[in-house]
Amino acid sequence: MAGFINYVTASFTELKEHVTWTSWPEAQRLTILVAVFSIIFALAIWGIDTVFSGVIEQYFEWIKS
């Protein structure tokens, strides 16, 4: 149990004294940047999926005939 307490204490010390936190405006800017790129990436994946789905559908229609 003492090992766990030492680990938690050392972790809090590390967070308080050695970690450099970004400023609030920088964190907001980076959050918006990640959200925008996530939306763009999701739309790109959706578009590729739609195209491939149509191609596969056409392929099976062609095979059926």
SEKOL-131454 format. One line per 2 residues: number of its first residue (from 1); for each residue x negated, z, y negated of N, C-alpha, C. Coordinates in nm, 4 decimals, padded with zeros to 6 digits. Example, Ala and Ser with C-alpha at 12.3 -4.5 7.8 and 13.67 -1.06 7.14 Angstrom:
2
1	-01.3190 00.7800 00.5690 -01.2300 00.7800 00.4500 -01.3200 00.7800 00.3300  -01.2850 00.7080 00.2250 -01.3670 00.7140 00.1060 -01.2900 00.7870 -00.0030
***
This chain:
65
1	-00.0828 00.0000 00.1195 00.0000 00.0000 00.0000 -00.0870 00.0000 -00.1255  -00.2012 00.0684 -00.1191 -00.2899 00.0751 -00.2352 -00.3454 -00.0630 -00.2680
3	-00.3685 -00.1447 -00.1650 -00.4177 -00.2809 -00.1870 -00.3179 -00.3649 -00.2660  -00.1902 -00.3484 -00.2343 -00.0857 -00.4215 -00.3040 -00.0775 -00.3789 -00.4503
5	-00.0847 -00.2490 -00.4746 -00.0793 -00.1970 -00.6119 -00.2001 -00.2469 -00.6919  -00.3170 -00.2470 -00.6298 -00.4359 -00.3003 -00.6976 -00.4198 -00.4481 -00.7303
7	-00.3607 -00.5226 -00.6359 -00.3379 -00.6659 -00.6584 -00.2444 -00.6889 -00.7774  -00.1336 -00.6155 -00.7816 -00.0365 -00.6307 -00.8905 -00.1007 -00.5902 -01.0237
9	-00.1742 -00.4805 -01.0251 -00.2410 -00.4350 -01.1476 -00.3425 -00.5383 -01.1958  -00.4209 -00.5922 -01.1033 -00.5202 -00.6940 -01.1390 -00.4515 -00.8207 -01.1890
11	-00.3386 -00.8563 -01.1316 -00.2646 -00.9749 -01.1751 -00.2145 -00.9590 -01.3185  -00.1571 -00.8432 -01.3498 -00.1093 -00.8189 -01.4856 -00.2253 -00.8176 -01.5848
13	-00.3371 -00.7597 -01.5462 -00.4551 -00.7585 -01.6336 -00.5028 -00.9009 -01.6600  -00.5046 -00.9808 -01.5553 -00.5456 -01.1218 -01.5695 -00.4527 -01.1950 -01.6655
15	-00.3223 -01.1741 -01.6511 -00.2251 -01.2406 -01.7377 -00.2391 -01.1969 -01.8835  -00.2637 -01.0699 -01.9064 -00.2718 -01.0185 -02.0435 -00.4030 -01.0556 -02.1117
17	-00.5130 -01.0549 -02.0388 -00.6435 -01.0648 -02.1034 -00.7145 -01.1992 -02.0859  -00.6806 -01.2760 -01.9835 -00.7591 -01.3948 -01.9553 -00.6815 -01.5263 -01.9625
19	-00.5508 -01.5210 -01.9611 -00.4714 -01.6429 -01.9635 -00.4444 -01.6818 -02.1076  -00.4637 -01.8096 -02.1388 -00.4329 -01.8612 -02.2711 -00.2946 -01.9258 -02.2655
21	-00.2019 -01.8689 -02.3387 -00.0652 -01.9199 -02.3395 -00.0500 -02.0188 -02.4540  00.0278 -02.1250 -02.4300 00.0536 -02.2209 -02.5373 00.1495 -02.1591 -02.6381
23	00.1472 -02.2126 -02.7588 00.2387 -02.1633 -02.8624 00.3805 -02.2088 -02.8292  00.4772 -02.1421 -02.8894 00.6180 -02.1753 -02.8630 00.6515 -02.3193 -02.9026
25	00.6092 -02.3681 -03.0216 00.6390 -02.5083 -03.0545 00.5737 -02.6070 -02.9573  00.4532 -02.5783 -02.9124 00.3861 -02.6652 -02.8160 00.4595 -02.6645 -02.6821
27	00.5060 -02.5487 -02.6386 00.5814 -02.5394 -02.5134 00.7121 -02.6180 -02.5233  00.7794 -02.6106 -02.6376 00.9033 -02.6865 -02.6569 00.8759 -02.8364 -02.6545
29	00.7688 -02.8782 -02.7225 00.7344 -03.0201 -02.7265 00.7027 -03.0726 -02.5867  00.6268 -02.9969 -02.5108 00.5916 -03.0395 -02.3755 00.7131 -03.0395 -02.2825
31	00.8044 -02.9450 -02.3023 00.9267 -02.9417 -02.2221 01.0110 -03.0657 -02.2473  01.0234 -03.1036 -02.3724 01.0994 -03.2248 -02.4069 01.0314 -03.3480 -02.3477
33	00.8995 -03.3524 -02.3557 00.8243 -03.4649 -02.3002 00.8477 -03.4769 -02.1496  00.8420 -03.3660 -02.0787 00.8663 -03.3674 -01.9339 01.0098 -03.4110 -01.9038
35	01.1061 -03.3628 -01.9814 01.2462 -03.4002 -01.9592 01.2668 -03.5502 -01.9804  01.2067 -03.6049 -02.0858 01.2221 -03.7485 -02.1147 01.1606 -03.8318 -02.0026
37	01.0386 -03.7979 -01.9615 00.9755 -03.8747 -01.8545 01.0489 -03.8577 -01.7219  01.1081 -03.7409 -01.6970 01.1858 -03.7218 -01.5751 01.3095 -03.8109 -01.5746
39	01.3752 -03.8210 -01.6893 01.4927 -03.9080 -01.6998 01.4536 -04.0537 -01.6821  01.3448 -04.0954 -01.7466 01.2982 -04.2340 -01.7327 01.2629 -04.2640 -01.5873
41	01.1917 -04.1731 -01.5219 01.1534 -04.1923 -01.3828 01.2770 -04.1979 -01.2929  01.3739 -04.1108 -01.3173 01.4970 -04.1110 -01.2374 01.5726 -04.2431 -01.2545
43	01.5783 -04.2943 -01.3766 01.6450 -04.4227 -01.3993 01.5710 -04.5370 -01.3307  01.4383 -04.5327 -01.3316 01.3597 -04.6356 -01.2641 01.3847 -04.6321 -01.1135
45	01.3853 -04.5141 -01.0553 01.4120 -04.5001 -00.9119 01.5529 -04.5480 -00.8796  01.6488 -04.5120 -00.9637 01.7874 -04.5567 -00.9430 01.7956 -04.7095 -00.9468
47	01.7268 -04.7703 -01.0431 01.7288 -04.9160 -01.0538 01.6672 -04.9826 -00.9319  01.5526 -04.9336 -00.8874 01.4876 -04.9896 -00.7690 01.5755 -04.9713 -00.6464
49	01.6370 -04.8556 -00.6326 01.7257 -04.8292 -00.5196 01.8453 -04.9240 -00.5209  01.9011 -04.9479 -00.6386 02.0157 -05.0385 -00.6505 01.9772 -05.1799 -00.6100
51	01.8606 -05.2257 -00.6573 01.8151 -05.3611 -00.6233 01.7904 -05.3722 -00.4732  01.7181 -05.2778 -00.4150 01.6903 -05.2830 -00.2718 01.8183 -05.2737 -00.1901
53	01.9125 -05.1938 -00.2344 02.0395 -05.1821 -00.1640 02.1119 -05.3170 -00.1634  02.1121 -05.3847 -00.2770 02.1750 -05.5170 -00.2840 02.1041 -05.6183 -00.1966
55	01.9713 -05.6143 -00.1961 01.8937 -05.7079 -00.1134 01.9228 -05.6847 00.0344  01.9251 -05.5592 00.0757 01.9520 -05.5289 00.2164 02.0945 -05.5685 00.2535
57	02.1882 -05.5448 00.1626 02.3271 -05.5848 00.1873 02.3370 -05.7358 00.2054  02.2715 -05.8111 00.1201 02.2716 -05.9579 00.1308 02.2055 -06.0039 00.2604
59	02.0981 -05.9360 00.2998 02.0279 -05.9712 00.4231 02.1205 -05.9556 00.5431  02.1938 -05.8442 00.5494 02.2824 -05.8233 00.6632 02.4026 -05.9182 00.6590
61	02.4464 -05.9557 00.5407 02.5527 -06.0573 00.5302 02.5013 -06.1908 00.5807  02.3766 -06.2219 00.5485 02.3161 -06.3483 00.5908 02.2974 -06.3510 00.7431
63	02.2593 -06.2369 00.8006 02.2391 -06.2276 00.9463 02.3729 -06.2396 01.0194  02.4771 -06.1816 00.9611 02.6092 -06.1844 01.0221 02.6637 -06.3275 01.0344
65	02.6334 -06.4085 00.9365 02.6912 -06.5449 00.9330 02.6344 -06.6348 01.0366
***
